[in-house]
């Protein structure tokens, strides 16, 4: 399931993010790439230990975690820290799949299973050319170049790439979440059920139909979740 979220960042937080990008220090994106991705990853990333970047990361992650669509569609158990990426003219990231397990140390602690990936666009789309996010699937390729402040979420199991930027600068925040529900098909069914029961509640209030749907939703979540 791939979803676009139009209202991920409020205007003031988007402006703050753009301001911090403008005055931050960047390093080669290869520094955070796995051994198989270093040859194809050509971008820059904000150096993570800068206080202003750390504060921005917490603000954006809090905004993402609190969003109603994220809560319903992702069912997030935990998030990985964001990467703040920049693609300047000539930069790209060829086709790859995100690492299945992220963040573990030498003792295996801190590990997060990447179930869902997301890209939060921070640059206006008319400020750069190229730089599209392309997600590959058995039904073909889907291309995304969203407005600043909008996000796309997609399964971490997907092959995807960032096309070469041919003019301007493309800034974005990239992140990953581990879901309480590992299976993507089960997450999608739960999202559909939750969407319908909320619509029924808005229309009819707490009706018998809402109660029955809520019972089915809760029991499926109980059966499928990993706590």
N, C-alpha and C positions, 0 to 999 in steps of 0.2 A: 504494500500500500504506500503510495506516494501522495503527500498532501502539501499544498501551499497555504501558508498562513500570512494574511495580509497585514495584520495588526500586531506583529510580534513585538516591535519596539515603539514606545511613545516617542513623539518628536523630540522632546528634551533629552532623552537618553541617546537617541540617534545622533543628535548634535554633539553631545559629549563624546561619544565614540569617535566620530569623525575628527573632533578636535584632538583627541589623544593620539589617533593614528598620525595626525599631521606633525606631532612633536615627539614621537617615540623613536627609539633605536630599534633597528631591524637586524636579523641574522639570516643566514642561508637556511631555507626551509629543509634542506637535506639533513640538517642536524636532528630533526625529529622523524625522519623517514626510516622505515625498516630496510633491511639489507637489499631487498628486491626492488624497492621503490626509489632508491637514491639516484639511479640512472635516468629516471623519467620525471622526477619532481624538480621543477624549476620555478621557485617562488621565494618570497621573503616572509619572515614571521617576526612579530614583535618579540623582543627578548622578554621572557616571562617574568623575570625577577624585578622588573621595574614597578615601583609601588603604584603608579598611576594605572598601569596595565592590570595589576592584581586587583585593584579596587573596581576597575571597569568589568573585569571578568565576573566578580561576585554579583555586581548589579545586573548584568545581562543574564547570568545563569538563574538568578532569583526571578527575573521577569519571565524567562522561558519556563521554569518549573511551575510557575503560578498560572500559566496560560491554560484556559479550559480545554483547548484542543489537545495540547500536550498531555495534560492529565488524563484525558479520555482515550486518546489514540495510542499514546506511548506507554502509559502506566509505568512511569519511571521509578525504578528502585534506586538508582544512583547515576550520577553524571560524571564524565571525565572532564578535567579542566579544558576550557576552550583554547583553541589555537587562533590567534589573530593573524590572518594571512594577507599578503599583498602580492599582486601580480602586476609587474610593470611591463612595458612594451617588449614583446618577444618572449615573455614567460608563459609557461603552460604546465599542466600535470597530466601526463598521458594515462591511458586506461589502467585502473588498478582496483583492488578490493581492499577495504580497510582491515587492519589487523583484528583477528577474532578476540584476542585477549590483550588488554591494554593496561599499562601502569603497574604491573607487578614488579616487585623488587627481587633480589637474589633469593629471598626466602619464600617467594610466592605471595607475599602480602600486598594489599592494595590493588589486587587485580579486579578489573571490570570487564565483563563480557560485552562486546559491542553488538547490540541488537538493532539500534536505530542510529543513523547518522543524520546530521542536519547542517545546512549551510544558511547562514544569516547574511544577506547582502547588505553592505554598508555604503556602497558607491551608487549614485544615480546611474541608471543604465545608459543614458545618453552622454555620460562623461567618459566612456571608454568604448572601444570596439573589440569584438571577440569576447573571450572570457566566459563563454556560456558553460554552465554545468550540464553535462550530458550523462544521463543515467541509462544504462543498457539493460534490456530485458529480452525475454524470448519473443515478445510481441513487437520489438523494435526499440528505437532510441527515443527518449524524451529529453527535450532541450529546455533549459530554464535560465532566464536572465531577468531577475525580478527587480522591482523597485527597491530603493534603499529602505531598510527597516522591515522588509518582508523576508520570510524564510521558507525553505522547502525541507521536509523531512522524508526520509526514504530508508528502506532496509539496508543495514550495513553489509548484507550479503551481496549487494548489487555491484557489478562492475560499473565504474563511472570515471569521468575525466573532466578536466577544465581545459577548454580550448585556448589556444594561444591568444593573448591580448595583442592586438595590432595597433592600438592607439590608446593613450591614456593610462589610468591606473585603476585596478579593480581591488577594492578592499572588502574583506569578509571575515566573519567569525565562523569557525567550523567546530562542531562538537559531536559527542556520542553519548548515548544513554544505554544502560542495561535496564531491561524491562522486568517487571514482576512476572510477565508471561513471555516465555522464550519463543514460542511458535508464532510466526508472523500471521498465519492464517487465523489462528485463535484470537490474536490481538485485533485483527480486522473485524471478526464477527462480534467481539465485545464492543468495539467502537460503534458498529452499526446498531447494535441493541441499545447502547447507551444514548445514541443520538435519537432513536425513536422514542425511548421512554421519556427523555427530556422534552421532546416535542409534545407528547401526550400530556405531560404535566403542565406545560405552558398553556395548552388548550383547555384541559379539563380539570386541572388540579389533581389532587390525590384520589384518583378513581380506582375501581377494581381492576381495570385494564393496566393501569400504571403499576399497581401492586403486584400483579402476576408477572409482568415483564421484569420488574425489579427483582422478584424472586428468582427468575431464570437467570438474569444477569449475575446476581450475587452468587448463585450456586455454581455457575460456570466459572466465574472468577475464583471461587474457592477451590474448585477442582484443578484448574489450570495454573494457578499462580505458584511461584517458588519464593518463599519468604525466608 
